[in-house]
Amino acid sequence: MKRHLLKNIATGLALSIAMASCDYLDVVPPEQATLPDTMKDREDAVNFINSCYVAVEQTTPFPYSIYEWSTDETVNPPLWNDNCQSTAWNLRSSTNASDIWNKLYNSIGQCHMFLRMLDQQSPLGATENDKARWRAEAEFLKAYYHFRLLEMHGPIPIVDERISQGTQPEDFPGRSHFDYCVDYICNQKLKEETINALPAAGQADDWGRATKAAALALKGRTLLYTASPLWNGRFPYPDWRNVSYETPGYGTELVSRTYDENKWRTALQANLEALQYAENEGGRQLVDLDNQPRTLDGLPLPYIPGLDTSTPEGEEFARRVLMLRSITVSDENDGNKEIIWGVFLQDANTNINFYAQMPKRIVCYNEANSSWIEGWCGITPTLYTVEHFYTKDGKLPAKDGNFAPYDTWLTSAGLSDRPEVIRLNVGREPRFYATISFDGDDYSPVLCDGEPLRVNLRDSQKQGYNPQLYARDYTVTGFFTKKYIAPELRISSVTGSDNRKNYAKPLFRLAELYLNVAECYAELGETDNALRYLNPIRRRAGVPELTADDVTADMTIVDWVRNERFIELWGEGHRYYDVRRWMTAPDLLKAGAREGLNVEGAGMDPTFEELNKRTVINQQFQWDNRMYLWPIQSSEVYSDPQLIQSPGY
């Protein structure tokens, strides 16, 4: 599979033109004499449209330091003091707001320039179908970039054409009403004519460019967010509105104050259409045991505590763990057809993410001077994460009568081969073992020269806490994540080299569409239909399907859908927006809510009992309602008199 040309756009003239702008309103720079050279022939035009994709990677939610990692999924070591931590600590303001705002608007301007030049020039060798597709790609990207701004900032200025250099400040656009922004994205940019001009699914020679399946998925997600409580009658700042700028049909109002059930029905239809198209014309399919990626061929079965892999049931369970782990680290050449649209990160970000989450002391590759290949122990799962993956029976541990009692979770499971494994980590579902690593676990089956890495958190010379060697780097919670680390990864103890591959990170995948549909049905009170779309995800995960009897006052259908979404899409950038749009963030992200094991408190070389204590993570986590929205840089607000700041900033 050939990578999307985002890898090469940095050398293109079109990109250098786009990056010349700083202010978000100056989204198209002044005329330049060399600009027509960007559209001389078909190859130039393809390079130009590829340059329009730059902000897809620039604003991806995957790098370990990005603000989407600021939720209850994980925490990083305190001394890292990254963007995700300052976000979780409520330290973001208009003076240190992210530059993602400018990056997105700059790429919107690049799309404007591309469309203008395409109308003015006739690239040699380009067909009418080529030009129709390129126009559709530019419109798709304008929709995607406006959506990214919308989910971050709420109501935003709509910039659909070049703003003249002579425009007076009083004529600059202000924020438009949230529902108006949604209509712009879903009905103006993602209109039928545009969507139909896109290819059904990605092709081998240009995978990563816009497709019809991706456009429908974007429309579905946008409308799902619109129907959610935050934007459907419960916005916590009822008096927040424009001062003078008016949205056509809405006046100065920015957010609807009343609940509208039809928003859920509209979202349902959009997500049903996206799912049906993706599975049919789009050729998408949930990865499963009968179509698992070829990257797993020949791999040994992973260690699962308490599981007998010599039985057919045990072997299937272990193979399912490998299969689930491969979904985000394989591609279409490997047989993975689940990803609808993804992004390849530049090598620097890929390497950073690779080392950021790995444990210490993976492989000693130079015994003479004791140099180690090792990770940084970041992106560490919280106890909330560990406790909200299901048991093998498909229930929350706290609600499964067949699971270990709560007061015994952090005691030894009594395994003869690994007595350090706690009860909480035994008898869990396959996705748990595909995602979470813990004391006594094998982090990856062939990681160390073809052998597994057995995690030892009680030894300061292995993966344990050791501030004398690593003041900044240690697992804060006592857990690690395996997501985005391919199970076939192997590191040489002789050379330190590895066989990693830069797989596309999933921006949209098929499982999300199933969960979107299930959520819409759940919110509409249609339990049977919600289960119909929830159960394929559970079936693939290897846990029992739900029936109506499983839906109770103690675990409603909405609860089931939300927790399934938490597990299935864990670490893929969704949680940040989910807890906000559901308005559960005040409880889940408040001070004292993030817990782990007693890693730092137990000190170096702790006993089993010293390590395995429930401990509140010692960082200044807090929640304030202003954190529902991201602030706008103060310079942008000062330069545009129509633009008001996000509430609370």
C-alpha positions as CSV (number, residue, x, y, z in Angstrom):
1,M,0.0,0.0,0.0
2,K,1.3,3.4,-0.9
3,R,1.1,6.0,1.8
4,H,-1.0,9.1,1.3
5,L,1.2,11.9,-0.1
6,L,1.1,13.9,3.1
7,K,4.6,12.4,3.6
8,N,5.8,14.6,0.7
9,I,3.8,17.8,0.7
10,A,6.4,19.7,2.8
11,T,8.4,20.3,-0.4
12,G,5.4,21.6,-2.3
13,L,4.9,25.3,-3.3
14,A,1.3,25.1,-2.3
15,L,2.1,24.2,1.3
16,S,4.6,27.0,1.6
17,I,1.9,29.4,0.4
18,A,-0.6,28.2,2.9
19,M,1.7,28.4,5.9
20,A,2.5,32.1,5.1
21,S,-0.7,33.0,6.9
22,C,-0.9,33.4,10.7
23,D,-4.2,35.1,11.5
24,Y,-7.2,32.8,10.9
25,L,-9.0,35.4,8.8
26,D,-6.1,35.7,6.5
27,V,-6.8,32.2,5.2
28,V,-5.7,33.0,1.6
29,P,-2.5,35.0,1.1
30,P,-1.9,37.8,-1.4
31,E,-1.4,36.9,-5.1
32,Q,2.0,35.5,-6.0
33,A,3.5,35.4,-9.4
34,T,4.5,31.7,-9.2
35,L,1.1,30.4,-8.1
36,P,-0.1,29.3,-11.5
37,D,2.9,26.9,-11.6
38,T,1.0,24.8,-8.9
39,M,-1.6,23.8,-11.5
40,K,0.4,23.3,-14.8
41,D,-0.4,19.6,-15.2
42,R,-2.2,16.7,-13.5
43,E,0.8,15.8,-11.3
44,D,1.0,19.4,-10.1
45,A,-2.8,19.4,-9.3
46,V,-2.5,16.2,-7.4
47,N,0.4,17.6,-5.3
48,F,-1.7,20.7,-4.7
49,I,-4.8,18.8,-3.5
50,N,-2.5,16.7,-1.3
51,S,-1.2,19.8,0.3
52,C,-4.7,20.6,1.4
53,Y,-4.6,17.6,3.7
54,V,-1.8,18.9,5.9
55,A,-4.0,19.9,8.9
56,V,-5.4,16.3,9.1
57,E,-2.1,15.2,10.4
58,Q,-1.3,18.4,12.2
59,T,-4.5,18.1,14.3
60,T,-4.6,14.3,14.7
61,P,-5.6,13.1,18.2
62,F,-3.0,10.4,18.5
63,P,0.4,11.9,19.7
64,Y,0.8,11.2,23.4
65,S,0.9,14.9,24.4
66,I,-2.2,16.1,22.5
67,Y,-5.1,17.4,24.6
68,E,-7.4,14.5,23.7
69,W,-5.3,12.3,26.1
70,S,-6.5,14.5,29.0
71,T,-9.5,12.3,30.0
72,D,-10.0,9.4,32.5
73,E,-8.5,6.9,30.1
74,T,-4.8,7.5,31.0
75,V,-2.3,9.8,32.7
76,N,1.3,10.7,32.1
77,P,4.2,11.1,34.5
78,P,3.8,14.4,36.3
79,L,7.1,15.9,35.2
80,W,6.2,15.6,31.6
81,N,3.9,18.6,31.9
82,D,2.5,18.1,28.4
83,N,-0.5,19.7,26.7
84,C,-2.8,16.9,27.8
85,Q,-1.8,17.4,31.4
86,S,-2.2,21.2,31.4
87,T,-5.6,20.6,29.8
88,A,-6.6,18.1,32.5
89,W,-5.3,20.5,35.2
90,N,-7.4,23.4,33.8
91,L,-4.4,25.5,33.0
92,R,-5.3,26.4,29.4
93,S,-6.3,30.0,28.7
94,S,-6.6,32.5,25.9
95,T,-2.8,33.2,26.3
96,N,-1.7,29.6,25.9
97,A,-4.5,28.2,23.8
98,S,-3.6,25.6,21.1
99,D,-2.5,26.8,17.7
100,I,-4.8,24.1,16.2
101,W,-7.3,27.0,15.5
102,N,-4.8,28.6,13.0
103,K,-3.7,25.3,11.5
104,L,-7.2,24.3,10.6
105,Y,-8.2,27.7,9.2
106,N,-4.9,27.9,7.3
107,S,-5.7,24.6,5.6
108,I,-9.3,25.8,4.9
109,G,-7.6,28.7,3.1
110,Q,-5.4,26.2,1.2
111,C,-8.6,24.5,0.0
112,H,-10.0,27.9,-1.1
113,M,-6.8,28.6,-3.1
114,F,-6.9,25.2,-4.7
115,L,-10.5,25.6,-5.8
116,R,-9.8,29.0,-7.2
117,M,-6.8,27.9,-9.1
118,L,-8.6,24.8,-10.4
119,D,-11.3,27.1,-11.8
120,Q,-8.7,29.4,-13.4
121,Q,-6.3,26.8,-14.8
122,S,-6.7,23.7,-17.0
123,P,-4.1,21.2,-15.7
124,L,-2.6,19.3,-18.6
125,G,-3.7,15.7,-18.7
126,A,-6.5,16.2,-16.1
127,T,-9.9,14.7,-17.0
128,E,-13.3,16.2,-16.0
129,N,-13.6,13.2,-13.5
130,D,-10.3,14.2,-12.0
131,K,-11.4,17.7,-11.5
132,A,-14.7,16.7,-10.1
133,R,-13.0,14.5,-7.6
134,W,-10.5,17.1,-6.6
135,R,-13.3,19.7,-6.0
136,A,-15.1,17.1,-3.9
137,E,-12.0,16.5,-1.8
138,A,-11.5,20.1,-1.1
139,E,-15.1,20.5,0.0
140,F,-14.8,17.4,2.1
141,L,-11.7,18.8,3.8
142,K,-13.4,22.1,4.4
143,A,-16.2,20.1,6.1
144,Y,-13.7,18.1,8.2
145,Y,-11.7,21.1,9.3
146,H,-14.8,23.0,10.3
147,F,-16.0,19.9,12.2
148,R,-12.7,19.7,14.1
149,L,-13.1,23.4,15.0
150,L,-16.7,22.8,16.0
151,E,-16.0,19.9,18.3
152,M,-13.2,21.9,20.0
153,H,-14.6,25.4,20.2
154,G,-18.4,25.0,19.8
155,P,-19.9,27.7,17.5
156,I,-17.2,29.0,15.1
157,P,-16.9,31.5,12.3
158,I,-17.8,29.9,9.0
159,V,-15.1,30.8,6.4
160,D,-16.3,29.4,3.1
161,E,-14.5,31.8,0.7
162,R,-11.5,34.0,0.5
163,I,-11.9,37.1,2.7
164,S,-10.5,40.1,0.8
165,Q,-7.4,41.7,2.1
166,G,-9.2,45.0,2.2
167,T,-12.0,43.7,4.5
168,Q,-12.6,46.1,7.4
169,P,-12.5,44.6,10.9
170,E,-16.2,45.3,11.5
171,D,-17.0,43.1,8.5
172,F,-15.1,40.1,9.8
173,P,-17.3,37.1,10.7
174,G,-18.1,36.1,14.2
175,R,-19.2,32.8,15.6
176,S,-22.2,31.3,13.9
177,H,-25.0,29.4,15.8
178,F,-23.9,25.8,16.5
179,D,-26.8,24.3,14.4
180,Y,-26.0,26.7,11.5
181,C,-22.4,25.4,11.6
182,V,-23.7,21.8,11.5
183,D,-26.0,22.6,8.5
184,Y,-23.0,24.1,6.7
185,I,-20.9,21.0,7.3
186,C,-23.6,18.4,6.6
187,N,-25.8,20.0,4.0
188,Q,-23.6,22.5,2.2
189,K,-20.1,20.9,2.1
190,L,-21.2,17.3,2.3
191,K,-24.1,17.6,-0.1
192,E,-25.0,14.7,-2.3
193,E,-23.3,16.1,-5.4
194,T,-20.0,16.4,-3.5
195,I,-20.2,13.0,-1.8
196,N,-21.0,11.2,-5.1
197,A,-17.9,12.7,-6.8
198,L,-15.7,10.9,-4.3
199,P,-14.5,7.3,-4.8
200,A,-16.3,4.7,-2.8
201,A,-13.2,3.6,-0.8
202,G,-9.5,4.2,-0.7
203,Q,-7.4,2.9,-3.5
204,A,-4.0,1.2,-3.1
205,D,-2.1,4.1,-4.8
206,D,-3.7,7.0,-2.8
207,W,-5.0,5.5,0.4
208,G,-5.7,8.3,2.9
209,R,-7.5,10.6,0.6
210,A,-11.2,11.4,1.0
211,T,-13.8,8.8,0.0
212,K,-17.6,8.6,0.0
213,A,-17.5,6.3,2.9
214,A,-15.4,8.8,4.9
215,A,-17.7,11.7,4.0
216,L,-20.8,9.8,5.1
217,A,-19.0,8.8,8.4
218,L,-18.1,12.4,9.0
219,K,-21.7,13.5,8.5
220,G,-22.9,10.8,10.8
221,R,-20.5,11.8,13.6
222,T,-21.3,15.5,13.3
223,L,-25.0,14.8,13.6
224,L,-24.4,12.4,16.5
225,Y,-22.6,15.2,18.4
226,T,-25.3,17.7,17.6
227,A,-28.0,15.4,19.1
228,S,-26.0,14.9,22.3
229,P,-27.0,16.7,25.6
230,L,-24.4,19.4,25.5
231,W,-25.7,20.8,22.2
232,N,-29.3,19.6,22.5
233,G,-30.8,21.8,25.3
234,R,-28.4,21.5,28.2
235,F,-25.5,23.9,27.4
236,P,-24.3,25.1,30.8
237,Y,-23.9,28.8,29.8
238,P,-27.5,29.9,28.9
239,D,-26.5,33.6,28.6
240,W,-23.6,33.1,26.2
241,R,-24.4,34.7,22.9
242,N,-22.9,37.1,20.3
243,V,-22.9,40.8,21.2
244,S,-23.6,42.1,17.7
245,Y,-22.8,39.5,15.1
246,E,-25.9,37.7,13.9
247,T,-26.4,34.2,12.3
248,P,-29.1,34.2,9.6
249,G,-32.2,32.8,11.2
250,Y,-30.8,32.7,14.7
251,G,-29.9,36.3,15.6
252,T,-27.2,36.6,18.3
253,E,-28.0,33.2,19.8
254,L,-25.2,30.6,19.6
255,V,-26.7,27.4,21.2
256,S,-30.2,26.0,21.2
257,R,-31.8,26.0,24.6
258,T,-34.4,23.4,24.1
259,Y,-34.2,19.6,23.6
260,D,-35.1,18.3,20.1
261,E,-35.7,14.6,19.7
262,N,-35.6,14.9,15.9
263,K,-31.9,15.6,16.2
264,W,-31.4,12.0,17.3
265,R,-33.6,10.7,14.4
266,T,-31.6,12.8,11.9
267,A,-28.3,11.4,13.4
268,L,-29.7,7.9,13.3
269,Q,-30.6,8.1,9.6
270,A,-27.2,9.6,8.7
271,N,-25.3,6.9,10.6
272,L,-27.4,4.1,9.2
273,E,-26.7,5.3,5.7
274,A,-23.0,5.6,6.5
275,L,-22.8,2.1,7.9
276,Q,-24.8,0.5,5.1
277,Y,-22.7,2.2,2.4
278,A,-19.4,1.4,4.2
279,E,-20.2,-2.3,4.4
280,N,-21.6,-2.5,0.8
281,E,-20.1,-0.2,-1.8
282,G,-17.3,0.8,0.6
283,G,-16.2,-2.7,1.0
284,R,-15.6,-2.3,4.8
285,Q,-15.8,-5.2,7.2
286,L,-15.2,-5.7,10.9
287,V,-11.9,-7.5,11.5
288,D,-12.6,-10.9,13.0
289,L,-11.0,-14.4,13.4
290,D,-12.1,-15.4,9.9
291,N,-10.6,-12.4,8.2
292,Q,-7.8,-11.4,10.6
293,P,-4.8,-9.5,9.3
294,R,-1.9,-11.5,7.8
295,T,0.5,-9.7,10.2
296,L,-0.6,-12.3,12.8
297,D,0.5,-15.3,10.7
298,G,3.0,-17.5,12.7
299,L,2.8,-15.5,16.0
300,P,2.7,-17.6,19.2
301,L,-0.3,-17.3,21.4
302,P,0.0,-14.6,24.1
303,Y,0.0,-15.4,27.8
304,I,-3.3,-14.9,29.4
305,P,-3.3,-15.3,33.2
306,G,-5.4,-18.3,34.3
307,L,-6.2,-19.4,30.7
308,D,-5.5,-22.9,29.4
309,T,-4.6,-22.3,25.8
310,S,-4.4,-26.1,25.2
311,T,-8.2,-26.3,25.0
312,P,-10.1,-25.2,21.9
313,E,-11.9,-22.5,23.9
314,G,-8.6,-21.2,25.4
315,E,-6.8,-21.2,22.1
316,E,-9.7,-19.2,20.4
317,F,-9.7,-16.7,23.3
318,A,-5.9,-16.1,22.9
319,R,-6.2,-15.8,19.1
320,R,-9.0,-13.3,19.6
321,V,-6.7,-11.2,21.8
322,L,-4.1,-11.1,19.0
323,M,-6.8,-10.3,16.4
324,L,-8.3,-7.4,18.5
325,R,-4.8,-6.0,19.1
326,S,-4.1,-5.9,15.4
327,I,-7.0,-3.7,14.3
328,T,-5.2,-0.4,14.7
329,V,-1.8,-1.8,13.6
330,S,-2.5,-3.3,10.2
331,D,-3.6,-2.1,6.8
332,E,-5.5,-3.2,3.7
333,N,-2.5,-5.0,2.3
334,D,-2.7,-7.2,5.4
335,G,-6.4,-7.8,4.9
336,N,-7.7,-5.2,7.4
337,K,-10.8,-3.6,5.8
338,E,-12.2,-2.0,9.0
339,I,-10.6,1.4,8.8
340,I,-12.7,3.8,6.7
341,W,-10.3,6.8,6.8
342,G,-6.9,7.1,8.6
343,V,-3.8,9.2,8.7
344,F,-0.1,8.4,8.6
345,L,1.8,10.3,11.2
346,Q,5.2,11.7,10.2
347,D,8.1,9.6,11.4
348,A,9.0,11.9,14.3
349,N,5.5,11.6,15.8
350,T,5.4,7.9,15.1
351,N,8.6,7.3,17.0
352,I,7.6,9.5,19.9
353,N,4.3,7.6,20.3
354,F,6.1,4.3,20.0
355,Y,8.5,5.0,22.8
356,A,6.1,7.0,24.9
357,Q,3.9,4.1,26.0
358,M,6.5,1.3,26.2
359,P,7.9,0.0,29.5
360,K,11.4,0.5,30.7
361,R,14.2,-2.0,29.9
362,I,12.7,-3.9,27.0
363,V,15.9,-5.3,25.4
364,C,19.5,-5.0,26.4
365,Y,21.3,-4.5,23.1
366,N,24.8,-3.7,24.4
367,E,25.8,-5.7,27.5
368,A,29.2,-4.1,27.7
369,N,27.9,-0.7,28.7
370,S,24.4,-1.7,29.8
371,S,22.6,0.3,27.2
372,W,18.9,-0.5,27.0
373,I,16.1,-0.1,24.4
374,E,13.3,1.2,26.6
375,G,10.2,3.2,26.6
376,W,9.1,6.2,28.6
377,C,6.2,4.7,30.6
378,G,3.6,7.2,29.4
379,I,-0.1,6.9,28.4
380,T,-0.7,4.7,31.5
381,P,-4.2,3.4,31.9
382,T,-6.1,4.5,35.0
383,L,-7.9,2.1,37.4
384,Y,-11.1,3.5,35.9
385,T,-10.0,2.1,32.5
386,V,-9.0,-1.2,34.0
387,E,-12.3,-1.6,35.9
388,H,-14.5,-0.6,32.9
389,F,-13.3,-3.3,30.5
390,Y,-15.6,-6.3,30.9
391,T,-15.2,-9.6,32.5
392,K,-15.1,-12.7,30.3
393,D,-18.9,-12.8,30.8
394,G,-19.3,-9.4,29.2
395,K,-20.2,-7.5,32.3
396,L,-18.6,-4.8,34.4
397,P,-16.5,-6.4,37.1
398,A,-18.5,-4.5,39.8
399,K,-21.7,-5.9,38.3
400,D,-20.6,-9.5,37.6
401,G,-21.7,-11.8,40.4
402,N,-19.3,-14.5,39.2
403,F,-16.3,-12.2,39.3
404,A,-14.0,-11.7,42.3
405,P,-15.5,-9.6,45.2
406,Y,-14.4,-5.9,45.1
407,D,-12.4,-6.0,48.3
408,T,-10.2,-8.8,46.8
409,W,-9.4,-7.2,43.4
410,L,-6.0,-6.0,44.4
411,T,-5.0,-9.3,46.1
412,S,-3.0,-12.1,44.5
413,A,-5.0,-14.3,42.1
414,G,-3.0,-17.3,43.4
415,L,-1.6,-18.3,40.1
416,S,1.2,-20.8,40.7
417,D,3.3,-19.5,37.7
418,R,2.7,-15.8,38.4
419,P,1.7,-15.0,41.9
420,E,2.2,-11.3,41.3
421,V,-0.9,-11.1,39.1
422,I,-3.9,-9.6,41.0
423,R,-7.5,-10.9,40.8
424,L,-8.6,-7.8,38.9
425,N,-6.5,-8.9,36.0
426,V,-7.8,-12.5,35.7
427,G,-11.0,-13.6,34.0
428,R,-11.3,-10.5,31.8
429,E,-12.5,-10.1,28.2
430,P,-10.2,-10.4,25.2
431,R,-10.2,-6.6,24.6
432,F,-8.7,-6.1,28.1
433,Y,-5.7,-8.3,27.3
434,A,-5.3,-6.8,23.9
435,T,-5.2,-3.3,25.4
436,I,-3.9,-3.4,29.0
437,S,-0.6,-4.6,30.4
438,F,0.1,-5.1,34.1
439,D,2.5,-6.6,36.7
440,G,3.2,-10.2,35.7
441,D,1.8,-9.8,32.1
442,D,3.7,-10.5,28.9
443,Y,3.7,-7.1,27.2
444,S,4.1,-8.5,23.7
445,P,4.7,-12.1,22.5
446,V,7.9,-11.7,20.5
447,L,9.1,-8.2,21.6
448,C,12.5,-9.2,23.0
449,D,14.4,-11.0,20.3
450,G,11.4,-13.3,19.7
451,E,10.6,-13.7,23.3
452,P,7.9,-11.9,25.4
453,L,8.7,-9.1,27.9
454,R,7.4,-10.2,31.3
455,V,6.5,-7.0,33.2
456,N,8.0,-6.7,36.7
457,L,6.9,-3.6,38.5
458,R,8.4,-4.7,41.9
459,D,12.0,-4.6,40.6
460,S,13.6,-1.2,40.1
461,Q,16.2,-2.6,37.7
462,K,13.4,-3.8,35.4
463,Q,10.1,-2.0,34.8
464,G,9.6,-0.8,38.4
465,Y,9.7,2.7,39.9
466,N,13.3,4.0,40.0
467,P,13.6,7.8,40.4
468,Q,17.4,7.4,40.7
469,L,17.5,6.3,37.1
470,Y,14.3,7.7,35.7
471,A,13.0,10.8,37.6
472,R,10.6,11.6,34.8
473,D,9.6,8.2,33.4
474,Y,7.6,5.6,35.3
475,T,4.1,4.2,35.1
476,V,2.1,6.4,37.3
477,T,-0.8,4.0,37.6
478,G,0.9,0.6,37.6
479,F,-0.4,-0.3,34.1
480,F,0.7,0.0,30.5
481,T,-1.2,0.1,27.2
482,K,-0.5,-2.1,24.2
483,K,-2.6,-0.2,21.8
484,Y,-0.7,0.9,18.7
485,I,2.1,-1.6,19.5
486,A,1.9,-4.3,16.9
487,P,1.9,-7.8,18.3
488,E,4.5,-8.9,15.7
489,L,6.9,-6.1,16.9
490,R,10.4,-7.6,17.5
491,I,13.4,-5.7,18.8
492,S,17.0,-7.0,18.3
493,S,19.1,-7.3,21.4
494,V,22.2,-7.1,19.2
495,T,21.6,-4.1,17.1
496,G,18.6,-2.4,18.8
497,S,16.7,-2.3,15.5
498,D,13.1,-3.2,15.2
499,N,10.6,-4.3,12.5
500,R,8.0,-1.6,13.2
501,K,5.8,-0.3,10.4
502,N,4.0,3.1,10.2
503,Y,0.4,2.0,10.1
504,A,-2.4,4.6,9.5
505,K,-4.1,5.7,12.6
506,P,-7.9,5.3,12.4
507,L,-9.8,8.6,12.1
508,F,-13.0,6.6,11.2
509,R,-13.5,2.9,11.4
510,L,-16.5,0.6,11.0
511,A,-17.0,-0.2,14.7
512,E,-17.7,3.4,15.4
513,L,-20.6,3.5,13.0
514,Y,-22.2,0.5,14.7
515,L,-21.8,2.2,18.0
516,N,-23.2,5.5,16.6
517,V,-26.3,3.8,15.4
518,A,-26.7,1.9,18.7
519,E,-26.4,5.2,20.6
520,C,-29.1,6.9,18.5
521,Y,-31.5,4.0,19.1
522,A,-30.7,3.9,22.8
523,E,-31.4,7.6,23.2
524,L,-34.7,7.2,21.3
525,G,-35.7,4.4,23.8
526,E,-35.6,1.7,21.1
527,T,-33.7,-1.0,23.1
528,D,-34.1,-3.9,20.8
529,N,-32.7,-1.9,17.8
530,A,-29.9,-0.6,20.0
531,L,-28.9,-4.2,20.9
532,R,-29.1,-5.2,17.3
533,Y,-26.2,-2.8,16.5
534,L,-24.4,-3.2,19.8
535,N,-24.1,-7.0,19.7
536,P,-21.9,-7.3,16.5
537,I,-19.2,-5.4,18.4
538,R,-19.6,-7.6,21.5
539,R,-19.7,-10.8,19.3
540,R,-16.4,-9.7,17.6
541,A,-14.9,-9.0,21.0
542,G,-15.7,-12.5,22.2
543,V,-18.2,-11.6,25.0
544,P,-21.8,-12.8,25.2
545,E,-24.4,-10.9,23.3
546,L,-26.9,-8.8,25.3
547,T,-30.6,-9.4,25.6
548,A,-33.4,-7.2,26.8
549,D,-33.0,-8.9,30.2
550,D,-29.6,-7.4,30.6
551,V,-31.0,-3.9,30.4
552,T,-32.0,-2.8,33.9
553,A,-32.4,0.4,35.9
554,D,-28.9,-0.3,37.3
555,M,-27.4,-0.7,33.8
556,T,-29.6,1.1,31.2
557,I,-29.3,0.6,27.5
558,V,-27.6,4.1,27.4
559,D,-25.1,2.8,30.0
560,W,-24.3,-0.3,28.0
561,V,-23.8,1.7,24.8
562,R,-21.6,4.3,26.4
563,N,-19.4,1.7,28.2
564,E,-19.1,-0.4,25.0
565,R,-17.9,2.8,23.2
566,F,-15.4,3.5,26.0
567,I,-13.9,0.0,25.6
568,E,-14.0,-0.4,21.8
569,L,-12.7,3.1,20.9
570,W,-10.3,3.4,23.9
571,G,-7.3,5.6,23.1
572,E,-8.6,6.7,19.6
573,G,-9.4,10.3,20.5
574,H,-13.2,9.9,21.1
575,R,-13.3,10.0,24.9
576,Y,-12.4,13.7,25.2
577,Y,-15.5,14.6,23.2
578,D,-17.8,11.9,24.5
579,V,-17.6,12.8,28.1
580,R,-18.2,16.4,27.2
581,R,-21.1,15.9,24.8
582,W,-22.8,13.5,27.3
583,M,-22.0,16.0,30.1
584,T,-20.5,13.3,32.3
585,A,-17.2,15.1,32.5
586,P,-17.9,17.0,35.8
587,D,-18.0,13.6,37.6
588,L,-15.5,11.7,35.6
589,L,-12.8,14.3,35.4
590,K,-13.1,16.0,38.7
591,A,-10.3,16.2,41.3
592,G,-9.6,12.8,43.0
593,A,-11.4,10.8,40.3
594,R,-8.3,9.3,38.6
595,E,-6.8,6.4,40.5
596,G,-4.0,3.9,40.1
597,L,-1.8,1.5,42.1
598,N,0.5,2.8,44.7
599,V,3.6,3.1,42.4
600,E,5.2,6.2,43.7
601,G,4.1,5.8,47.3
602,A,5.5,2.3,47.6
603,G,8.9,3.5,46.5
604,M,11.6,1.3,44.9
605,D,11.4,-2.5,45.0
606,P,8.1,-2.6,46.9
607,T,6.4,-5.7,48.3
608,F,3.3,-7.0,46.6
609,E,1.1,-5.5,49.3
610,E,2.9,-2.1,49.1
611,L,2.4,-1.8,45.4
612,N,-1.2,-3.1,45.1
613,K,-3.1,-0.4,46.9
614,R,-5.7,1.9,45.4
615,T,-4.2,5.4,45.2
616,V,-5.5,8.7,44.0
617,I,-3.1,10.0,41.3
618,N,-1.1,12.9,42.8
619,Q,-1.6,15.5,40.1
620,Q,-3.8,18.6,40.1
621,F,-6.6,17.3,38.0
622,Q,-9.8,19.3,38.2
623,W,-12.9,20.1,36.3
624,D,-14.5,23.5,35.5
625,N,-17.4,24.0,33.2
626,R,-15.4,26.3,31.0
627,M,-13.4,23.1,30.0
628,Y,-16.4,22.0,27.8
629,L,-14.9,24.3,25.1
630,W,-11.4,25.2,24.1
631,P,-10.4,28.9,24.4
632,I,-9.5,31.0,21.4
633,Q,-6.1,32.7,21.3
634,S,-6.5,36.2,22.7
635,S,-4.8,37.7,19.6
636,E,-7.6,36.3,17.4
637,V,-10.3,37.8,19.6
638,Y,-8.5,41.2,19.6
639,S,-8.2,41.3,15.8
640,D,-11.8,40.4,15.2
641,P,-14.3,42.6,17.0
642,Q,-17.2,40.3,16.1
643,L,-15.5,37.3,17.7
644,I,-16.4,36.5,21.4
645,Q,-14.3,34.3,23.6
646,S,-15.4,30.9,24.9
647,P,-17.3,31.2,28.2
648,G,-15.2,31.2,31.3
649,Y,-12.0,32.4,29.6
